[in-house]
Amino acid sequence: MSGSAEPYGIEGLPLLEARNKILAALKPTQKTEAVALNQALGRINAEPVVAPEAIPGFRASVMDGYALGQQTQPQQGDQWTLQGRSAPGAPFQGSLNPGEAIRILTGAPLPPGAGWVLPQELVCTQDTELSLEGKASDNPWIRAADEECKAEDCLLDPGQRLTPALLGRLASCGIAQLLVYQQPRIGLIISGDELVPAGTTRPPGTIWESNGTLLIALIQTLGQKVDHHYVVADEPQTLRQTLQDLSKQCDVVVSTGGVSAGDSDWIRPLVAELGAVEFWKLFLKPGRPFAFGTLGDGVPFFGLPGNPVAAAVTALQLLWPALQAIEGQTTPELFPRVRVELTDQLLRRPGRPELARARLDVGPSGQLLARLNGSQASSRIGSLEGADLLLELPADADDLKAGDELWAQLIRRTVF
């Protein structure tokens, strides 16, 4: 979702252009650490990983049955003499000649000379004699010795995020430890004179601070963590010192509030003083007052809007891809886009492109449906609750009716 380039400089930067500018400006970390496989979930691999040997390393039976000492498809009425048994961890010692067979269990090694496995339901046994009573499949039901991988196969490239499926495969190939990139240290500033801690008495005109809780939990859900977190009043000296401290302690500094153009919005001018503001304002709703720049010795700075929904949406769209890139992920993960139908009317005025929060449903004909999460005000955290979708509303769209089709970002993460 990029919007029109025409309003750039007046309305702000289109989302896609803003994301590309940010990613182009970032330098991936070079710091690494070794971790055990069971501690590597969600981390970014830092070096090529190759298979030490072929896996499983032996031909194995796909099912319970009988391994035959022949290489061709058996025929109904064929007979064999049983020689023994092969089980996982207890293989048959010896080889098979034509006319010979062994009992074999799922996953057990096939001995030399065996070239076919018969499912147990197709055969009849009497003492040591085995006969084929039904019609055999043309599938020999044998797992190849290198079915998972060959020796020296590349199992993992640098820059890949480690998922359950990747970790399971690595374990099956005998890998116990990985070199991963260190995760960026994140500093978070929540600014505002009106903020008081949840659970305390709320004086007139103040609000309970929620952005810290929301963003820390969101960042944690996305596989990162906030290392330093401060709630600071709109006072320039304190904000300056906090920004300076975090730029020395962290790899990324994030703020919410204080980046617009109000009398108490000090953060943006302070970032310009301490480093540089690369761009300010997005051509997007919610999320217009967003700033990106650097502090100190080039520490990336992300100035999120003060409204909680706008802060969360811009964090997903711009901060999350940036954190992935800084951590060394070759291709940052973005949410897949799907076509959906509105279930309800949506009243709006043309202006900026909008990311509306909605829940995913499936219609009677299998069509994907989007149910809006009530009011889309950027201050209403309830619009985020249970949201599966960010509906991409074009800048020129006015009132939309039930049944209209739109593109939407499916905000669910990969499991495997």
N, C-alpha and C positions, 0 to 999 in steps of 0.2 A: 504494500500500500504506500504509494509515494506522493499522491496528491499532485497538484500542478506546480511547476517551477516558477510560474509568473509571480506569485506573492513573495518570493524569497527577498529578504531585506525589509519587507514591510510587515507581512504576517508572520514570517519565520521560515525555518528550513523544513522542507518536506521530510517525512520520517525516513524514507529509504536513503535519501541523500545524507541525512544526519548520521544514520547508522554507518554508512560507508566512510564518511569523514572520520568518525570515531575509530573504526577498526583500522583504517589506514594510518592513524596517528599512534597506535599502540605498539609497544615492544613486548613480545612474549618473554616470560621469565626464563632464565637459564639455570636457576637453582633446582637441584634435585635431591631426593632422599630415597633410600631403599626401604620398602615396606613389605611385610608378609602379605601373601595373597588374600587372606581373610580381612586385611585392613585396607585393601586397595579399591574397594567399591567407590565409584564416582570420581576417582583420581584420573590424571592424564598420564599415559605411558610416555616414558622419556627416551627409550632406546628400542631398536628392533629386538624382537623375541623370536627365536627360531626353535623348531622342534628338535629335541636331542636324538630322537629315534622315530621310526614309524609307529603309528598308533592305530589299532591295538597292538601291532607287532606280531600277530599270529592270525591265521584264518580261524574264524569262530562261527559257531552255529547261530543262526538267527532265531531258532525255536527249539523246543523239546522234540526229539525224534530219534532218527537213526542215521548215522553217517555211513556211507557206502564206499567200498573200495573200487570205485569206477568214476569215469569222467563224463559219461553220457547219460541222457535222460533215461531213467528206468521205465520198464513197461509192466503193465499189469500181468501178474503171474510170476514175475522174476523172484528168485529166492537167494538168500544169503545166510552165511553161518556167523552167529554172534561171537565176538572175540573179547568183549569187555565193555568198559564204560569210560566216558570222559565227562568230567564236571568242571565248573569254574574253580580254578585253583587246584584241581586234581586231574590233570590231563591223562589220557591213555598213553601208556608207555609202549611204544612200538609203532608199526606201520600197518596199513591195510593192503591186502592183495585183492584182485578181482574175485568176486564171490564172497567176500568177507564184509562184516559190518560191526559197528559198535553202538551201544546206547549212548546218546549225547544229550546234554542239557543246554538250555539257552545261554549263550556267551562262552561255552566251553571250547577249548582249542580242538581243531581237526588234526588228526595225525597225518603224517606223510602217506600218500596214496589215496586219501579220501578226496572225492570230488563232487559229492552230492549228499544232501540231507533230505530224508523223507519225513514229513510230519507224522507224528505217532498215530494219528487217527486214520491213516491210510494203510496201516500194516497190521498183520496178524503174526503173533509169535507163538511158537510151541517148542518148549525146551530151548535149545540153542539155534533153532531155525527161525528165519524171518522171511515173510512173503508179502508181496505187494498185492493188496486186495482191491484198491481203487485206482483211479487214473492219476498219475503224478503230474504236477505242474512242470512247465519248462523252466521254472525258477529253481536254481539249486539251493537256495536258502543258506548262502554262505556269505559271511561278512569278510571283506578283503582285509589283508594284513595292514594295508595303508589306507583304510576307509576314512579315518579322521584326518590323517596327514601323513606325508612322507618325511623321512629324516631330512633335516635342514630346510623344511618348508618354513616360510615366514608366517608366524602365527599372529603377530601384532606389530603394527608400525608405530613409530613415535607420533605423538599428537592425537592418539585415539583415547576417548574416554572409556574407562573400564566399567562394563555392565555385567550383570549376573551371568549372561550367556558367555561372554568372553572369559570371565573368571573361571566358570565351570569347565570350559574347553581347555584353558591353560592348566588347570589342576589335572585334567585327564591326560595331559601330555607331560606330567611330571614337574611342572614349573611351580616352585614354592615361594619365590620372592621376585619382586619387580622394582625397577628404578622408575620413580614417578617424579613429575615436577611438583615443586612446593606450591601450595595454594597461596594466592595473594592475601596479604594482611589488609583487612578492610577497616577503615575508620568511619564512623557515622556521627554527624552533627545534626541534631534536631534544634532548630532555632525558633524563637517566638516568645514575646513577653507574656502572651496570654496563656501559656501552657503550665498546667499543674499536674503532679503525678496522680495516676488513678489510685483510688482508695483514700484520697485526702479530701478535706473540705474544699469546695469549689467557690471562691469568691465571685461576686458579680462580674460578668464580662469575661471570665476565663473559661477555658475548656480543658478537659482531661486529655493529657498527651497520649496519642495512640499511634503516631507514625513510627515511633521507635519499635514498638511491639510488632506492628504490621510488617515493617521492612526487615527486621531481624528474623522473624519467622519465615518471611518470603525468601530471603537469601538462604536461610538454612534449608528450606524445602528444595531449593535449586542446587544444593550440594556445596554451598560455601558457608562461611560463618563470619560474623562481625566480631572483630577483635577488640575494638575500642568504641565506646558509645557515650556521647555527651549530649545533654539537653542544656542549651545556652540561651540566655536572654538576648534580645536584639540590642546588644551593646558592642560597639565596634572594637574596643580594646580587647575585651574578653574573646570575641569571635576571632580577631586577628591572632591572638596567642594560641587559641585552640587549633586553628588552621595550621599554624606553624608547627605546633607540637605533632599533630597527626601526620603532616607531610614528612616528618623525620621518623615516625614510628611505623608508618604503614606504606603499603604498595599502591593503595587506592583510597581516595578520600571521597566520601559521599555526604551530601547535605540535603535537608529538605527545608523549604522556606527560605526567604531572604534573597531570592535571585530575580525577583520581579523589579518593578520600577517605583515602589512606594517609598515613603520617607524613612521607613525602618528597615528597608531591604539592603543590608550592608554586605552580604556575602559576596555578591558578584563584584562590586568594586574592590573588595579586599582581595579576591582571587586575582583580579587584574593587577593589583599592587604587588602581590607576593609571587606572581607567576604570569599567567596569560589566560585570557578567555578566548577560546577558539571560535565559538559561536554561541549565540543566545537566541532563544525563542524557537519553538517548533510550530509548523503549520499543521496543528493537530489539536483535537479535543477528545479527552482532557489531556493536558500536558503542555500547554503553550509556554509557560515560564520555566523552561529548561535551559541549563547552561552546561557547556563542556569546556574544560581547559586544563591547565597544569599548575602545580604548586612547586615551589622550591626547585629541586633538581629534576624536574620533569615528571613528578608524581601525578598521574591522571586524577582529575577532579570532575565529579558529576554533581551538578546542582539540580536536584529534583524539585518539582513544585511542592508547595506547602499543603495543598489539599490532598487527603490520604489516597483517594482513588487515582488522582493524577500522578501521585508519587509512585503508586504500585504499577500503574500501566506503563509509565516511562521506564521504570526499573526493569520490567519484563522486556520492553522493546529495545532498550539501549544499554542499560547497565549489565544485564545478564549476558548478552553476546560479548560485551567487552570483557567481563570477568573470565569467560571461557577462553577468549583470545589471549589475555594476559597470562592465564595458567598454562598456555601452550597447546590448546586444542586446535588442530589444523583447520577444521571447518566448524565454526560455532554452530550449535544446534539452534534452529528456529522452529517455531510452531508450524505444523502443516496447515494448509488452507483448504477449506472444503466449501461447497455450495450448499446453502441452507435456505429454507423458506420461513418467512416470518409467520408466527401464529397469531399475532395481534398487530393492530395498527400502531405506527410510531409517528408521532407528530414532531417535526423539526423544521428549522429554517436553514436554507442553504448558507454556507459560510466556510467552515473548516472541515476537513475530513475528520471523522469521528470513529472511535473504537468503543462501541456500546457493549455492555456486559449482558450475556444471555446464557440460558441453560439449553443443553442439547437434548432433543427428543427425537423419536422416530415415528413417522406417520404410518397409517394403515397400509400404504403402498410401498413402504420401505424408504420413503423420502426423509431426509434429515431436516428437522424442524428446529427453529430457534425461538425460545420463550424468553422475552425480556425480563430482566430482574428488577422490575419496578422503575422508580425514578432513576435517571441517569446522571443526577447531579454529582459533580466531582468531589463533593464533601460527604457523600452518602456511602459509607463503607458497606452498607447492606447490599449494594448493587454488585459487590464482589463475591458475596457469599454463595458458594455452590456454582459459580460461573464456570461453564465448560468452554464458552466461546467469547471471542472478541469480534463483534460484528463490524465489518469494514463499511462504514457509511461514506459514500463519496461526498466531496465538498459541495457539489451542486445539487445533491438530493434534497428534495423537500419532503412533504408528508409521504410516508410509506404505508401501504395497506397490507392486511393479512394475505399471504400467498405470494408476495413479492420475493424474488430470489436475490440473495446477496452472497458475497464472499465473506468467510469468517475464519479467524485463526482458532484452531482447536488447541486449547491450552491444557493439554494433557501430555505427560512425559512418557517416553519409551520405557517399558518394563524390562524387556530383555536386551 
